[in-house]
């Protein structure tokens, strides 16, 4: 039997390829996403950085496992989300993780 959840969410560990000298450093964080219906997703222009950022503001519900440069845990806030989403390498990883979770497979860049 299929159950309809009026406000579905899901949590995933998202791998982030952080640019570093000589290549990338793999880091990760845990993200809880809201599932949006197609008609809401269609309102975002995913061909633009602004559209991607607006999409993630609507879909990212919570982020865990983020630290500052001294190793102190940072509590979730919309400001933290926006700061992370403002980094292209984080934004792309979050979008790919969202769609991979919905489709049940990895999305390629």
C-alpha positions as CSV (number, residue, x, y, z in Angstrom):
1,X,0.0,0.0,0.0
2,X,1.2,3.5,-0.9
3,X,0.9,6.2,1.8
4,X,0.8,9.9,0.9
5,X,2.8,12.1,3.2
6,X,1.6,15.7,3.0
7,X,5.0,17.1,3.9
8,X,7.6,14.5,3.0
9,X,11.3,14.9,4.0
10,X,14.3,12.7,3.7
11,X,17.9,12.8,5.1
12,X,21.0,12.0,3.2
13,X,24.7,12.2,3.9
14,X,26.1,14.5,1.1
15,X,29.6,14.2,-0.1
16,X,31.2,17.5,-1.0
17,X,34.4,17.8,-3.2
18,X,36.0,20.8,-1.7
19,X,38.6,22.4,-3.9
20,X,42.1,22.2,-2.3
21,X,45.7,22.6,-3.5
22,X,46.4,19.8,-6.0
23,X,42.8,18.7,-6.4
24,X,39.9,18.2,-4.0
25,X,39.3,17.1,-0.4
26,X,36.2,14.9,0.2
27,X,34.1,16.2,3.1
28,X,30.5,15.5,3.9
29,X,27.5,16.8,5.8
30,X,24.0,15.5,6.6
31,X,21.1,17.2,5.0
32,X,17.4,16.9,5.5
33,X,15.5,17.9,2.4
34,X,11.8,18.7,1.8
35,X,10.3,17.0,-1.2
36,X,8.6,19.5,-3.5
37,X,5.9,18.7,-5.9
38,X,6.7,19.1,-9.6
39,X,4.6,22.3,-10.0
40,X,6.7,24.0,-7.3
41,X,10.0,22.8,-8.8
42,X,9.0,24.1,-12.2
43,X,8.9,27.6,-10.8
44,X,12.7,27.7,-10.3
45,X,14.9,28.6,-13.2
46,X,17.6,25.9,-12.6
47,X,19.6,27.3,-15.5
48,X,20.7,30.2,-13.2
49,X,22.6,30.4,-10.0
50,X,19.7,32.4,-8.5
51,X,17.2,29.7,-9.4
52,X,19.4,27.0,-7.9
53,X,19.8,29.0,-4.7
54,X,16.0,29.6,-4.5
55,X,15.4,25.9,-5.1
56,X,17.7,24.9,-2.3
57,X,16.2,27.5,0.1
58,X,12.9,25.7,-0.5
59,X,14.2,22.2,-0.3
60,X,16.9,22.2,2.4
61,X,15.1,21.8,5.7
62,X,18.2,21.2,8.0
63,X,21.9,20.7,7.8
64,X,24.1,18.9,10.4
65,X,27.8,18.2,10.7
66,X,29.1,21.6,9.8
67,X,32.1,23.1,11.6
68,X,34.0,26.4,11.5
69,X,37.7,26.5,10.7
70,X,38.5,25.9,14.4
71,X,36.4,22.7,14.5
72,X,33.5,24.1,16.5
73,X,30.1,22.8,15.5
74,X,27.8,25.4,13.8
75,X,24.1,25.2,14.6
76,X,21.7,25.2,11.6
77,X,20.2,28.4,10.5
78,X,18.9,29.9,7.3
79,X,22.0,32.0,7.3
80,X,24.3,29.0,7.4
81,X,22.3,27.3,4.7
82,X,22.6,30.4,2.5
83,X,26.3,30.6,3.2
84,X,26.8,27.0,2.1
85,X,24.5,27.3,-0.9
86,X,26.5,30.3,-2.0
87,X,29.5,28.0,-2.7
88,X,29.1,26.5,-6.2
89,X,30.7,23.1,-5.2
90,X,28.3,22.8,-2.2
91,X,25.3,23.9,-4.3
92,X,25.9,21.4,-7.1
93,X,26.5,18.5,-4.6
94,X,23.2,19.3,-2.8
95,X,21.2,19.5,-6.0
96,X,22.7,16.2,-7.2
97,X,22.0,14.6,-3.8
98,X,18.3,15.7,-3.9
99,X,17.6,14.3,-7.3
100,X,19.7,11.1,-6.7
101,X,17.6,10.4,-3.7
102,X,14.3,10.9,-5.5
103,X,15.4,8.9,-8.5
104,X,17.2,6.2,-6.6
105,X,20.5,6.6,-8.4
106,X,23.4,9.0,-8.7
107,X,23.0,12.1,-10.9
108,X,26.1,12.7,-13.1
109,X,27.6,16.2,-13.4
